[in-house]
Amino acid sequence: RTLRFTSFSQPASLQSPHKQARRKQFTAVMSEAKPTEKFRKDYTPPPYWVKNIDLDVRIFDGKTIVVSKLTVKRDPATKEGAPMVLDGEDLTLKRVCIDGKDISEYTADKANLTIGAKSALPASFLLETEVEIVPEKNTQLSGLYKSGSIYCTQCEAEGFRRITYHLDRPDVMAKYRVRVEAKKSWPVLLSNGNMLDSGDTKEEGRHYAVFEDPFPKPSYLFAVVVGDLGKISDEFKTMSGREVKLNVFSEHENVDALDHAMASLKKSMKWDEERWGREYDLDVYHIVAVNDFNMGAMENKGLNVFNTALTLAKPETATDMNYMRIEGVIGHEYFHNWTGNRVTCRDWFQLTLKEGLTVGFLFAAA
């Protein structure tokens, strides 16, 4: 069936010069953004693999500086002399280093950073880049952006390339160590994994926290949250006797509506152990509820980010359906810890596989 839409906007000839300019700009952007077809049969492994990522994310008013150190290894099937092409969008590149030495032989365009096109790269090396981004102007809500008074990330499917240069594809799984720094008026600093260290910086009025995720994960599961948030806390004892710290964060005015989310999380963790013998594998589990989050929820490893519509509930305002929906979505994102996070996609053609498996677990729990 063909649908026809009638436009009631003014003809271009009657529009103001400003509107005409905006229209031309929009048309030019849409012309550049033509999608490229990809086929499952064309999959090939990357020529290089990233095994470890060390990130330093320093957030300031109006800009964020990201220093990335990638431990890179050439794939055995890749011929010596092959270049490495990394993904990157809307990044202001400041420097590139290989094994601690600045290099100038690279090319950077709107979509990629290419190194090793002129001089052969070693079989393994440390690649360091420094970029500057502006989360406050990131209206795509992909990558790192500011939502109200909170900085948060959305990296599925290809948002990590808007934070730093990387092989931004799900089959490249690496261990992450992340340092997050911001001013103290943003007291909550979060990233994936267990917190290793925190404290004040030498610069007055700023603080930092360091996190480590010991399990390899794809870049789409990376997350950072920074802001002034309230929380409720609890603990869950796993079947092996480990104590896991649980935190559910939200804007301060919403803290009194978080109890059901916490109860739903503990219920999901218990059921996953009893039904499938799957024990949670980190020391902490965070859920962050954000008013302006652009998706329903996201299963970032150990740091789920939710829209408040799928997190907040209290008897005075929520219906039974609200309670059921919140419990279902929190369970879904928690179950992703194994079907999607620890075991993930080779490519995005397998998206339905990870989501289908996780939905299946949710129906089994109903």
Disulfide bonds with the S-S distance in Angstrom:
none
